[in-house]
């Protein structure tokens, strides 16, 4: 068995997506090690993430639809639990993580993935015209629920979840006039939340002042302390030039906050220059194009929508992270998928990639399974569908 055959035996599905995933995962050790001393923890996170992707991609993707309902309820429960903790930093709501045995996990990352799979499932199963009021109960309620639970602690993640959901609805055939109504309702809800948070700051600790400060900084306002991160990131990028200062030779990483997560792209450009920064950008564009190819070849509408929704979410998060580093977007706190340090982001990104790879394997219809396996899977799927309908 030659190396390529051995590779395709263990890493099935889209070879392009596997190559992109592995290249980004391996490359991530360079900036993370350069920016911090947490390389061993990062290695553990990446290893577990790849194990998740490898395991998930072998599951017939038709199972993910029914399972998304179960995991959506689990995500909502975890989000409610994090809010109930009431953690604050500097008077602001910071209830984003839950802690188990000393390890932290961000439920919003799980909610983002499961929500997109849930929406893809509902959109693919629907027949006939969409009635707006009926669709609230059948399709839209989890969007509102997830966003409402994430918003008090993390506006940027809420905005990403909402935008990703709207794009998936539009691609999935949901009427654009109804999408406009949802967007309008979302804007009104956000405005109401800000007004309530401003009126009762002690009763509802929030990050509204932080959001406003970041927007003010982006538009040219703010004092020296508020512009410190973006100024230092831009300086690091400028110092990198075309070829960069070399691996591990960046100077500004020692002073740049979140240099191994939120602003890791600035560290990459400082040490690897415009060449390295462009290569990373092209990797995510390649990932999106490879995912579009997988979506076009999917056997059914559910597979196509799942791939489009998850791949766009990953690519959009990457673009926002890079845009923040070069001061094209306000500071958001979003990580660079598969490259930034952090457990939840890596694991949930790998979960999403595993689902995309499962679709690329073409095992949605059981066409390559033997009769006994097909019968067993059909029975399990009927059980999951019954649970979902209930």
C-alpha positions as CSV (number, residue, x, y, z in Angstrom):
1,X,0.0,0.0,0.0
2,X,1.5,3.3,-1.1
3,X,1.5,6.4,1.2
4,X,-1.5,8.0,-0.7
5,X,-3.6,4.8,-0.4
6,X,-2.7,4.6,3.3
7,X,-3.7,8.3,3.8
8,X,-7.1,7.8,2.0
9,X,-7.8,4.7,4.1
10,X,-7.6,6.6,7.4
11,X,-8.7,10.1,6.1
12,X,-11.6,9.5,3.8
13,X,-13.7,12.0,2.0
14,X,-12.4,15.2,0.4
15,X,-8.6,15.0,0.2
16,X,-8.4,18.8,-0.3
17,X,-10.2,19.5,3.0
18,X,-8.1,17.0,4.9
19,X,-4.9,18.6,3.5
20,X,-6.1,22.1,4.4
21,X,-7.0,21.0,7.9
22,X,-3.7,19.2,8.5
23,X,-1.6,22.0,7.0
24,X,-3.3,24.7,9.2
25,X,-3.1,22.5,12.3
26,X,0.6,21.8,11.8
27,X,1.4,25.4,10.9
28,X,-0.5,26.7,14.0
29,X,2.3,25.4,16.2
30,X,4.8,27.9,14.8
31,X,2.9,31.2,15.8
32,X,1.5,29.6,19.0
33,X,4.9,28.5,20.2
34,X,6.4,31.8,19.2
35,X,3.8,33.8,21.0
36,X,3.4,31.8,24.2
37,X,4.6,28.9,26.3
38,X,1.3,26.9,26.0
39,X,2.5,24.8,23.0
40,X,1.9,21.5,24.9
41,X,-1.7,22.5,25.8
42,X,-2.1,23.6,22.1
43,X,-0.8,20.2,21.0
44,X,-3.4,18.5,23.2
45,X,-6.2,20.6,21.8
46,X,-5.2,20.0,18.2
47,X,-4.8,16.3,18.8
48,X,-8.2,16.0,20.3
49,X,-9.7,18.1,17.6
50,X,-8.3,15.9,14.9
51,X,-9.5,12.8,16.7
52,X,-13.0,14.4,16.7
53,X,-12.8,15.2,13.0
54,X,-11.6,11.7,12.2
55,X,-14.3,10.0,14.2
56,X,-17.2,12.3,13.1
57,X,-16.3,12.0,9.4
58,X,-16.9,8.2,9.5
59,X,-20.5,8.6,10.6
60,X,-23.2,8.6,7.8
61,X,-24.1,12.3,7.6
62,X,-27.9,11.6,7.6
63,X,-27.6,10.9,11.3
64,X,-26.5,14.5,12.1
65,X,-29.9,15.9,11.2
66,X,-31.9,14.1,13.9
67,X,-29.0,14.4,16.4
68,X,-28.9,18.2,15.9
69,X,-32.2,18.5,17.8
70,X,-30.8,16.7,20.8
71,X,-27.6,18.6,20.9
72,X,-29.4,21.9,20.3
73,X,-31.3,21.4,23.5
74,X,-28.1,20.4,25.3
75,X,-26.5,23.6,23.9
76,X,-29.4,25.8,25.1
77,X,-29.1,24.2,28.6
78,X,-25.4,24.9,28.7
79,X,-25.8,28.5,27.6
80,X,-28.5,29.0,30.2
81,X,-26.2,27.6,32.8
82,X,-23.3,29.9,31.8
83,X,-25.6,32.9,32.1
84,X,-26.9,31.8,35.5
85,X,-23.3,31.7,36.8
86,X,-23.3,35.5,36.6
87,X,-19.6,35.9,36.2
88,X,-18.4,39.5,35.7
89,X,-15.0,41.1,34.9
90,X,-14.8,44.8,35.5
91,X,-18.6,45.0,35.9
92,X,-19.2,43.3,32.5
93,X,-20.9,40.0,32.0
94,X,-18.3,37.4,31.2
95,X,-20.3,34.3,31.4
96,X,-19.0,32.5,28.4
97,X,-17.4,29.4,29.8
98,X,-18.2,26.4,31.9
99,X,-15.5,24.7,33.9
100,X,-15.2,20.9,34.4
101,X,-12.3,19.4,36.2
102,X,-10.2,22.5,35.6
103,X,-11.0,22.6,31.8
104,X,-13.0,25.4,30.2
105,X,-15.6,25.0,27.5
106,X,-17.5,27.7,25.5
107,X,-21.1,26.4,24.9
108,X,-21.7,29.1,22.2
109,X,-19.2,27.3,19.9
110,X,-21.2,24.1,20.2
111,X,-24.5,26.0,19.8
112,X,-23.2,27.6,16.6
113,X,-22.5,24.3,14.9
114,X,-25.7,22.5,16.1
115,X,-27.9,25.4,15.2
116,X,-26.7,25.4,11.6
117,X,-27.2,21.6,11.2
118,X,-30.6,21.9,12.8
119,X,-31.6,24.7,10.3
120,X,-30.3,22.7,7.4
121,X,-32.3,19.7,8.5
122,X,-35.6,21.7,8.8
123,X,-35.0,23.5,5.5
124,X,-34.3,20.3,3.6
125,X,-37.4,18.5,5.0
126,X,-39.9,21.3,4.3
127,X,-42.3,21.1,1.4
128,X,-44.6,23.8,0.0
129,X,-44.6,27.5,0.7
130,X,-43.3,29.0,4.0
131,X,-45.8,30.7,6.3
132,X,-43.9,33.1,8.5
133,X,-45.9,32.5,11.7
134,X,-45.8,28.7,11.4
135,X,-42.1,28.8,10.6
136,X,-41.4,30.6,13.9
137,X,-42.4,27.5,15.8
138,X,-40.9,25.0,13.4
139,X,-37.7,26.7,12.2
140,X,-36.8,30.1,13.7
141,X,-37.2,29.7,17.4
142,X,-33.7,28.3,18.1
143,X,-32.1,31.3,16.3
144,X,-33.8,33.6,18.7
145,X,-33.1,31.4,21.7
146,X,-29.4,30.9,21.0
147,X,-28.8,34.6,20.2
148,X,-30.7,35.8,23.3
149,X,-28.6,33.5,25.5
150,X,-25.2,34.4,23.9
151,X,-25.8,38.2,23.5
152,X,-25.3,39.4,27.1
153,X,-21.7,38.1,27.2
154,X,-20.6,38.1,23.6
155,X,-22.0,40.4,20.9
156,X,-19.6,39.4,18.1
157,X,-20.4,35.7,18.5
158,X,-24.1,36.5,18.5
159,X,-23.8,38.6,15.4
160,X,-21.9,35.7,13.6
161,X,-24.5,33.1,14.6
162,X,-27.3,35.4,13.4
163,X,-25.6,36.3,10.1
164,X,-24.7,32.7,9.4
165,X,-28.2,31.6,10.1
166,X,-29.7,34.3,7.8
167,X,-27.4,33.2,5.0
168,X,-28.3,29.6,5.4
169,X,-32.0,30.5,5.4
170,X,-31.6,32.4,2.2
171,X,-29.6,29.7,0.5
172,X,-32.1,27.0,1.7
173,X,-35.0,28.6,0.0
174,X,-36.6,30.5,2.9
175,X,-38.4,33.6,1.4
176,X,-36.2,36.7,1.5
177,X,-39.1,38.9,2.6
178,X,-39.3,36.7,5.8
179,X,-35.5,36.9,6.2
180,X,-36.0,40.7,6.1
181,X,-38.6,40.5,8.9
182,X,-36.2,38.4,11.0
183,X,-33.3,40.9,10.5
184,X,-35.6,43.8,11.5
185,X,-36.7,41.9,14.6
186,X,-33.1,41.2,15.5
187,X,-32.2,44.9,15.2
188,X,-35.1,45.9,17.4
189,X,-34.2,43.3,20.0
190,X,-30.6,44.5,20.0
191,X,-31.7,48.1,20.4
192,X,-34.0,47.1,23.3
193,X,-31.3,45.1,25.0
194,X,-28.9,48.1,24.8
195,X,-31.5,50.5,26.2
196,X,-32.3,48.1,29.1
197,X,-28.6,47.4,29.8
198,X,-27.9,51.2,29.9
199,X,-30.9,51.9,32.1
200,X,-30.1,49.1,34.6
201,X,-26.4,48.6,34.6
202,X,-26.2,47.1,38.1
203,X,-29.1,44.7,37.7
204,X,-27.8,43.4,34.3
205,X,-24.0,43.5,34.0
206,X,-23.2,43.7,30.3
207,X,-20.5,44.4,27.8
208,X,-22.4,47.2,26.0
209,X,-19.8,49.8,27.1
210,X,-17.0,47.5,25.7
211,X,-18.9,47.2,22.4
212,X,-19.3,51.0,22.1
213,X,-15.6,51.6,23.0
214,X,-14.4,49.2,20.3
215,X,-16.6,50.8,17.7
216,X,-15.4,54.3,18.9
217,X,-11.8,53.1,18.6
218,X,-12.3,51.7,15.2
219,X,-13.8,55.0,13.9
220,X,-10.8,57.0,15.2
221,X,-11.9,57.8,18.7
222,X,-10.7,56.4,22.0
223,X,-7.7,57.2,24.2
224,X,-4.3,55.6,24.0
225,X,-5.2,52.7,26.3
226,X,-8.2,51.8,24.1
227,X,-6.2,51.9,20.9
228,X,-3.2,50.0,22.3
229,X,-4.1,46.6,20.8
230,X,-4.9,47.7,17.3
231,X,-1.9,50.1,17.2
232,X,0.5,47.4,18.3
233,X,-1.0,44.9,15.8
234,X,-0.6,47.3,12.9
235,X,2.9,48.1,14.0
236,X,3.8,44.4,14.1
237,X,2.3,43.9,10.6
238,X,4.2,46.9,9.3
239,X,7.5,45.5,10.7
240,X,6.9,42.2,9.0
241,X,7.2,43.7,5.5
242,X,7.2,41.3,2.6
243,X,9.3,38.4,4.0
244,X,8.9,38.9,7.7
245,X,11.4,38.9,10.5
246,X,11.7,35.1,10.7
247,X,10.2,32.4,12.9
248,X,10.3,33.4,16.5
249,X,12.0,36.7,15.8
250,X,8.9,39.0,16.2
251,X,9.3,41.6,18.8
252,X,5.8,43.1,19.2
253,X,4.3,39.7,20.1
254,X,5.8,40.2,23.6
255,X,3.6,43.2,24.2
256,X,0.5,42.4,22.1
257,X,-2.4,41.2,24.2
258,X,-4.0,37.9,22.9
259,X,-1.0,37.4,20.6
260,X,-1.7,33.6,20.4
261,X,-5.5,33.9,19.8
262,X,-7.4,37.0,18.8
263,X,-4.4,38.8,17.3
264,X,-2.4,35.8,16.2
265,X,-2.6,36.9,12.5
266,X,-0.5,40.0,13.4
267,X,2.1,37.7,14.9
268,X,2.0,35.6,11.7
269,X,2.5,38.6,9.4
270,X,5.3,40.1,11.6
271,X,7.3,36.8,11.5
272,X,6.4,35.5,8.0
273,X,5.6,38.8,6.3
274,X,3.1,39.5,3.5
275,X,4.0,36.1,1.9
276,X,3.0,34.2,5.0
277,X,-0.1,36.3,5.7
278,X,-1.3,35.8,2.1
279,X,-0.6,32.1,2.3
280,X,-2.8,31.8,5.3
281,X,-5.6,33.9,3.7
282,X,-5.4,31.6,0.6
283,X,-5.7,28.5,2.7
284,X,-9.1,29.6,4.0
285,X,-10.3,30.6,0.5
286,X,-9.1,27.2,-0.7
287,X,-11.1,25.6,2.1
288,X,-14.3,27.5,1.1
289,X,-13.9,26.6,-2.6
290,X,-13.2,22.9,-1.7
291,X,-16.3,22.9,0.5
292,X,-18.4,24.4,-2.4
293,X,-17.2,21.5,-4.5
294,X,-18.3,19.0,-1.8
295,X,-21.7,20.8,-1.6
296,X,-22.3,20.5,-5.3
297,X,-21.6,16.8,-5.2
298,X,-23.7,16.1,-2.2
299,X,-26.5,13.5,-2.6
300,X,-29.3,15.6,-1.1
301,X,-30.3,19.0,-0.1
302,X,-29.5,18.4,3.6
303,X,-25.9,17.6,2.7
304,X,-25.5,20.6,0.5
305,X,-27.0,23.0,3.1
306,X,-24.9,21.6,6.0
307,X,-21.7,22.0,4.0
308,X,-22.5,25.5,2.9
309,X,-23.6,26.6,6.3
310,X,-20.6,25.2,8.3
311,X,-17.9,26.1,5.7
312,X,-19.1,29.6,5.4
313,X,-19.2,30.0,9.2
314,X,-15.6,28.8,9.5
315,X,-14.4,31.0,6.6
316,X,-16.2,34.1,7.8
317,X,-14.8,33.8,11.2
318,X,-11.3,33.5,9.7
319,X,-11.8,36.6,7.5
320,X,-13.1,38.6,10.5
321,X,-10.1,37.6,12.6
322,X,-7.7,38.7,9.9
323,X,-9.7,41.9,9.2
324,X,-9.4,42.9,12.8
325,X,-5.6,42.4,12.8
326,X,-5.2,44.8,9.8
327,X,-7.7,47.3,11.3
328,X,-10.4,46.7,8.7
329,X,-12.9,45.7,11.3
330,X,-13.5,46.5,15.0
331,X,-12.0,44.2,17.6
332,X,-14.3,41.2,18.0
333,X,-12.5,38.6,20.1
334,X,-13.0,36.0,17.3
335,X,-10.2,33.4,17.0
336,X,-8.5,32.2,13.8
337,X,-10.0,28.7,13.2
338,X,-7.5,25.9,13.7
339,X,-4.6,28.3,14.2
340,X,-5.3,30.3,17.3
341,X,-4.8,28.7,20.7
342,X,-7.9,27.6,22.6
343,X,-9.8,24.4,23.2
344,X,-13.5,25.1,22.4
345,X,-12.8,26.9,19.1
346,X,-10.5,24.1,17.8
347,X,-12.7,21.3,18.9
348,X,-15.9,22.8,17.4
349,X,-14.1,23.7,14.2
350,X,-12.9,20.2,13.9
351,X,-16.5,18.9,14.6
352,X,-17.8,21.1,11.8
353,X,-15.0,19.9,9.4
354,X,-15.8,16.3,10.4
355,X,-19.4,16.8,9.4
356,X,-18.4,18.4,6.0
357,X,-16.0,15.4,5.4
358,X,-18.8,13.0,6.2
359,X,-20.9,14.6,3.5
360,X,-17.9,14.4,1.1
361,X,-17.8,10.6,1.8
362,X,-21.2,10.3,0.2
363,X,-22.6,8.0,2.9
364,X,-25.9,9.8,3.3
365,X,-27.8,7.1,1.5
366,X,-26.0,4.0,2.6
367,X,-25.0,3.1,-0.9
368,X,-21.7,1.5,0.1
369,X,-23.0,-0.4,3.2
370,X,-23.8,-4.1,3.4
371,X,-27.3,-5.2,4.1
372,X,-26.9,-5.9,7.8
373,X,-25.2,-2.5,8.5
374,X,-27.9,-0.7,6.4
375,X,-30.7,-2.4,8.4
376,X,-29.1,-1.5,11.7
377,X,-28.5,2.1,10.7
378,X,-32.0,2.4,9.4
379,X,-33.4,1.3,12.7
380,X,-31.2,3.8,14.6
381,X,-32.2,6.6,12.2
382,X,-35.9,5.9,12.7
383,X,-35.4,6.0,16.5
384,X,-33.6,9.4,16.2
385,X,-36.3,10.8,13.9
386,X,-39.0,9.7,16.4
387,X,-37.1,11.6,19.1
388,X,-36.8,14.7,16.9
389,X,-40.6,14.7,16.1
390,X,-41.4,14.3,19.8
